[in-house]
Amino acid sequence: MNAGARARESRFFYGNWLVLVTFVFMLLTIGCGSYAFSLFVMPLQSALGWGRGQIMAGFTIFFVTMGLVSPLVGRLVDGYGARSVIPIGAMVMGLGFLVISRMSDLHLFYLGYVLVGTGAAGMGQVPSSAVVSHWFRKRRGTAIGFMAAGTGAGGLIAPLIGSIIAGYGWRTAYLAMAIIIWVIVVPLGALVVRTRPSEMGMYPDGAPILPGEQSQPAVVLQGITLSKAARTRTFWFIAFSFLTGCFATTGLMQAPVPFLQDIGFPIQTAASALGVMGIGSALGKVLFGWLCDKMQPKHVWALGQVVLASSVLILLSIRGESPTTLIWAYSLLLGLGGGAWLPTLSTLASTSFGMAFYGAVFGALNLAQSVGTATGPFFAGLMYDATDTYYWAFVTFGVLFFFGILIILLVKRPSGP
């Protein structure tokens, strides 16, 4: 019995397995690439004498590289399928962590994060969201939300990596991340992933393709090309809102770890805050993904930014004598609101521009959010180096959320698919 027949006879829809697998991909991509990064700031500063701005430039390089490579990854996924792309991405990401674990020079640190960013693009949100979007139609937003929850759950990597740093040093922690990615993602990507349900003899949502139906219109994808999408105001309004929103969000996620340590909290408290943030993000992605099935995704993204702005108000009130409950409240709200970006961006891409060229279109939009994600923490690091405080960086982030809300509310679906 072939794989397609087994999938059709199974009571458990194969698309649900793919949601689970891509959840794991996202957990490791963002957990190792993003959440864990700030835990290395002070160890690298102490061991190698680099400034915080220099170190945070590695985070910028990671996300800029991931964004720049995303459109190419999207085209490769459209042409060759995610099953061919994801294992290669995992190998490259792991190689980047291996390089960093052995380096002592700043330029090799940056080179390592070029590799990490390239690999993350190949195993992260572009191929993962493409797989889930192809397999689901009726409950696409909810399915994307569960997949995207992996980025929030990635915060749970932080306590593990923090413990490795404390017990064995930062070099061992980087090596551990390389091994984890190689051992888990490469085999899952090669053996389990199927990009489209037609590869398993199915339509989206699990209905089987009966003999003689392969050419039916139901399996013909509709959509407009990236070049046509990029000529619409809709595309640029979406891109700008996510650029500014993600600029502020990741700045708020990365800067508070050294900020909390500066005002007297131990690294364990800062790492635990990242864990709480990750739980909030995982819950937020499921919640906001579900909301995308109930209301317009632009309104869902606007709501997410309102939650993010409220977290800034709490962060600005935290002092060295503040109770840890205030830190948990800030972390939970930031994670919850930050959980909105991936399900809403994916749903905006598919509903506005169709699925025929989803990989390329989403990859290009992901470039915009990646630029924002990359530069937010770098901006915070430079502001700290210039003023010896994060205060004005936090204020700037709060203001940007309100600009992002205004821009996304102007989005209208273009004529097209």
Secondary structure, 3 states (H helix, E strand, C coil): CCHHHHHHHCCCCHHHHHHHHHHHHHHHHHHHHHHCHHHHHHHHHHHHCCCHHHHHHHHHHHHHHHHHHHHHHHHHHHHHCHHHHHHHHHHHHHHHHHHHHHCCCHHHHHHHHHHHHHHHHHHCHHHHHHHHHHHCCCCHHHHHHHHHHHHHHHHHHHHHHHHHHHHHCHHHHHHHHHHHHHHHHHHHHHHCCCCCHHHHCECHHHCECCCCCCCCHHHCCCECCHHHHCCCHHHHHHHHHHHHHHHHHHHHHHCHHHHHHHCCCCHHHHHHHHHHHHHHHHHHHHHHHHHHCCCCHHHHHHHHHHHHHHHHHHHCCCCCCCCHHHHHHHHHHHHHHHCCHHHHHHHHHHHHHECCCHHHHHHHHHHHHHHHHHHHHHHHHHHHHHHCCCHHHHHHHHHHHHHHHHHHCCCCCCCCC
